[in-house]
Amino acid sequence: MLCRAGEINEAFRLPEDLRSFGCLPDVVSYNTLMHGMCRISEVDRARGLLNEVCLKRELAPDVVSYTTVILGYCKLSRMEEGSLLFDEMVRSGIEPNTLTFNALIDGFGKLGDMGSALAMYEKMVFCGCPPDVATFTSLINGYFRVGQVKLAMEMWCEMNGRNIFASLYTFSVLVSGLCNNNRLSEAPDILRLLNQSGVVPQPFIYNPVIDGYCKSGNVDETNNIVEEMEGNSCKPDKLTYTILIIGHCMKGRMLEAIGVFDKMLAVSCAPDEITINNLRSCLLKAGMPGEAARVKKALG
């Protein structure tokens, strides 16, 4: 609470204050403080607390202590320090858990250092620490980030081979990764797997595919994806409608664009200025000033 409120110095003095009242802070108290420090990016101070715990006879850091600070370093992309602390943890006889490995794998992946991410994954498996959905999602995301689609999909296959079920975020990473790496045609297959998985879909999963087909001029396939989306009880959001409107405009299908706009209003999805200005501009170019004026009124 003190960390979230910005009272960093007060939080840092808490162990000493507890002692003044005759209460000895335990490792859980220190872990809570370290977690609070890391949440506000004060990782160096969290590291100081960890050092303090290590020096006390009556206390011993545990896997949570080390993992908390490692995760803090990884979130700030300070991977060298996170890795050194991991090595220190192992030397001290504390076994890392899945969360520890996941923090490092995700951190390396986000920096595009897939060699280190894979090495950490292999170490994880060698140590008998079970990878989970977060492990594989980080690896898949990392490989997509560096354009290694084949390796990303191999990780997806390995994940399935281990009978680890994908999360909504995993599906989002797969769909976005394929779309961003010019593999749009494979994305609908992932959407169909999503629909069969029992995971409740959200518009942000479908939007990259809809956008990809619109930009490629394949508006008919876009409409198929939207039908599939709505058939799975996933309502289009503001971005979905905007993508569709712009896609129809790009193809000169102004009546379809107006139809999407009217549907947007009918379901109480308020268009923003970007949507309206794009549609108005296209309507004016198409010689439809009356419709352009009607659209403008939607801004109020």
CORKAMO-V588707 format. One line per field, one symbol per residue. phi: phi as a letter, one per 20 degrees, with the letter a starting at -180 (. if undefined). A space follows every 10 residues. Layout:
phi->???
This chain:
phi->.fffenefff ffeggfffff endefeffff fffffffffd meffffffff ffffeefecb fdffgffgfg fffffemeff ffffffffgf ffneffdgff fggfffffff enefffffff fffgfffmef fcffgfffff ffffgemefg ffffffffgf feleefegfg ffffffffff dlcgfefgff fffgfeenff fcgfffgfff fffffeneff fgffffffgf fdldfgdgfg ffgfffffff emefffffff fffgffemdf feffgffffg gffffemcff fffffgfffn
